[in-house]
Each structure stands twice: as structure tokens, then as C-alpha cells.
């Protein structure tokens, strides 16, 4: 009996020597998200924070457009699709969970007496059919068109709403983000730009800019949240069926208070105050 026990102990010792007595490796759970380029930077940040709290999870976020997000979620190529719009009627069988809102507002210099512009007037301005503010009830000043460069979230929303193509627009100034748009309008009395609603609202008291209504609705976060402001869209996470398992965990995390700062960092609007 003693010799048997001695052999067992020796065997354990030799095994530990060879393997270093390492604990069994933790199984990694992978989560794949594909879709909207607009949502990709935000979801990558959310994914990193989720990984920090879940050591056994790896979150892979890939761009490709909202249509890809729908297609990949439907076919199972992705666990979650990122879709920066409402679902279409033929996509209604999918399960969509909004995590934030995106909104754009038109801004002018505070001294510009124009109080509102119709969608048609904005289209004519950005396609150069109108070149002076006096043609739309403003001062006798040339219109300075400020426009986003390709690949920007607000550009997509602006073009979609006004049914425009980037090739139709001949801008006087190209900008990379809302901060540059705000500065461009603040420094040029004849300028017009479109920027993040949340950023414009945050700085309007300290910069000589003014946001114009769209469809008679002022661009406030409250009007974006209640759905009355037209220049907005939902940012949604889409799954083939009701989320469960790791996908459900991640979606719940993406809707929690733990990521509100990330939503604001990327100039989107949170679903609730």
C-alpha cells in the first residue's frame, strides 16, 4: 500500500514538473459584430470595456454598412448586426435593440437673421442653385458652404435626409468633425454647416452659432428622444432572434449606464437622460 501511494505521489510530482502545474486554459468566448460604419468606433470602445469586465470574451467588430449588418445577422455570419436606421418591412422578422440616437442639425452664425430654412432651400444652397443669403430671406452675404468629408456619420445622415449625393455638393470648406464645423460657422458670418445636435446644444451659449429647426421642430435632445425631430435615426443592435447567452449579455451592457460616457464621447444621444 505504501509503495502504491509513493508511486502516485511521484507521478504527480513528475507531471507538475513537466507542465509547470499550470491551471487549465480558460475557454475564450467570441462575439462577432458587423455592420454600420457609423456605429463601429462606438461599438469597438464598448467591446473593449466589455472585455475588461469579461476576461474570457473577445469582441470582434467589423464595419461594412447597415445592410451587411442585417444580412450577417440574418444568415448567422455575425452574432449581432449594427444597423444605423430603422428596419425595413422585409427585415421586421429580426430582433432590433436601440442603444443610442444620431441627429444632425443645421447651424448658421448667430447674427444671421434667417430663422428657418425649408428642406428645398437647403438642397438648393448645397447644390449652388442659391448662392446668396438674401435669396432665402437673409443678409446680402455670399453663402459659405461647410461640408463633411466622406466617411463621416453626419454626412451619411445629411445626404440620406436631403436625398443628395456628395458629388452634387461643391463646398467652400471641408471639415472632419462637428468641432471644426462649429468653429467654421462661428468665424464666418455667411457660413452654413451641419453638425452633431448634442455638440451644438452644448456650446450654443458660448459660441456665436444658432441651430435652425427642421420641419418646424427645434433640434433639442428631448425632441430627438421623443422622435419629433426629423433629422435623426436610431442606432440599433440586431439579432436573428431574441438575444440570448453572450449576445444578450453584451446588448444589455451596451444599453447600461456603464457606457453612457462612450455614447456621449462619440457625439451620439443617449436613449434616456
C-alpha positions, -999 to 999 in steps of 0.1 A, spaced: 0 0 0 28 24 9 46 17 -24 15 24 -43 10 57 -26 46 66 -32 43 59 -69 12 81 -71 29 110 -54 59 106 -77 37 106 -107 20 139 -96 54 154 -90 67 144 -124 35 157 -140 38 191 -123 75 193 -133 67 187 -170 36 210 -172 46 236 -146 13 227 -127 -5 253 -150 -42 256 -144 -64 246 -174 -66 273 -200 -98 294 -199 -120 288 -229 -125 320 -249 -160 331 -260 -160 350 -292 -187 376 -302 -188 390 -337 -205 422 -347 -207 436 -383 -225 464 -400 -227 502 -398 -195 521 -402 -211 550 -382 -215 527 -352 -182 508 -355 -160 532 -334 -185 533 -306 -190 495 -306 -153 489 -306 -150 511 -275 -179 493 -258 -164 460 -268 -131 468 -251 -149 478 -219 -169 446 -220 -138 426 -225 -122 443 -195 -150 430 -174 -152 396 -190 -117 381 -193 -130 351 -213 -146 372 -240 -132 386 -273 -154 411 -292 -147 414 -329 -163 445 -345 -162 449 -383 -176 477 -405 -194 472 -438 -226 491 -437 -260 486 -422 -271 463 -450 -242 440 -442 -252 441 -405 -288 429 -414 -275 403 -438 -249 388 -415 -272 387 -385 -299 371 -406 -275 344 -420 -257 338 -388 -223 351 -401 -224 376 -372 -238 373 -337 -250 409 -338 -256 433 -367 -250 471 -363 -278 490 -381 -279 528 -381 -315 531 -393 -350 517 -387 -356 482 -400 -373 479 -434 -406 460 -437 -388 429 -451 -364 430 -421 -391 430 -395 -385 394 -385 -352 404 -370 -349 415 -334 -336 451 -331 -325 468 -299 -317 505 -300 -287 516 -279 -285 554 -289 -297 580 -313 -279 600 -340 -290 635 -350 -277 663 -372 -287 700 -371 -282 729 -395 -263 758 -379 -257 794 -390 -239 824 -375 -258 840 -346 -260 873 -365 -278 857 -395 -314 868 -393 -327 837 -411 -348 818 -386 -357 787 -406 -349 770 -439 -370 745 -458 -355 712 -470 -358 725 -505 -339 757 -497 -311 737 -481 -309 714 -511 -307 745 -534 -280 760 -513 -258 729 -511 -262 724 -549 -254 760 -556 -288 769 -571 -288 796 -544 -255 814 -536 -265 845 -515 -283 846 -482 -306 874 -495 -323 848 -518 -336 830 -487 -345 860 -466 -311 866 -450 -284 893 -453 -266 903 -485 -238 878 -480 -223 850 -501 -233 816 -487 -202 797 -474 -209 760 -476 -193 739 -450 -194 701 -457 -182 669 -441 -156 647 -457 -165 612 -469 -169 585 -443 -184 607 -416 -215 596 -397 -232 630 -400 -225 632 -437 -245 599 -443 -274 612 -422 -274 646 -440 -273 630 -475 -300 605 -467 -324 630 -454 -320 655 -482 -317 628 -509 -283 642 -521 -251 627 -533 -217 640 -523 -208 647 -560 -236 672 -562 -221 694 -535 -193 719 -541 -182 730 -507 -162 761 -497 -148 743 -467 -144 706 -458 -144 695 -422 -136 663 -404 -160 666 -374 -186 687 -356 -159 707 -337 -145 720 -370 -180 728 -383 -188 748 -352 -156 768 -355 -161 774 -392 -196 789 -387 -185 809 -356 -157 825 -376 -177 833 -408 -209 852 -408 -220 838 -442 -214 801 -433 -238 772 -430 -229 738 -417 -245 706 -403 -231 693 -370 -240 670 -342 -271 682 -324 -257 673 -290 -225 693 -296 -243 723 -310 -266 724 -280 -237 721 -256 -217 751 -269 -245 774 -282 -243 796 -251 -206 803 -256 -202 804 -294 -218 828 -319 -238 800 -336 -275 792 -339 -293 759 -347 -322 760 -372 -353 740 -368 -361 711 -392 -397 707 -402 -406 733 -376 -390 713 -348 -361 726 -328 -331 703 -326 -330 696 -289 -321 662 -273 -356 660 -260 -371 663 -294 -346 637 -308 -355 613 -280 -393 617 -284 -390 612 -322 -404 645 -333 -372 659 -347 -369 646 -383 -331 647 -389 -324 617 -366 -321 580 -367 -318 551 -342 -286 532 -337 -296 495 -333 -281 461 -325 -298 434 -345 -301 397 -339 -317 369 -358 -340 361 -329 -345 373 -293 -310 378 -279 -297 351 -255 -265 340 -240 -234 361 -247 -252 383 -272 -279 392 -247 -252 400 -221 -234 423 -245 -266 441 -257 -277 447 -221 -242 461 -214 -244 484 -244 -277 498 -231 -265 502 -195 -252 532 -176 -217 517 -179 -213 530 -214 -232 564 -213 -199 583 -214 -188 564 -245 -221 573 -263 -216 610 -255 -179 608 -264 -189 598 -299 -215 626 -301 -245 604 -301 -276 609 -280 -284 586 -251 -318 570 -250 -326 585 -216 -313 614 -195 
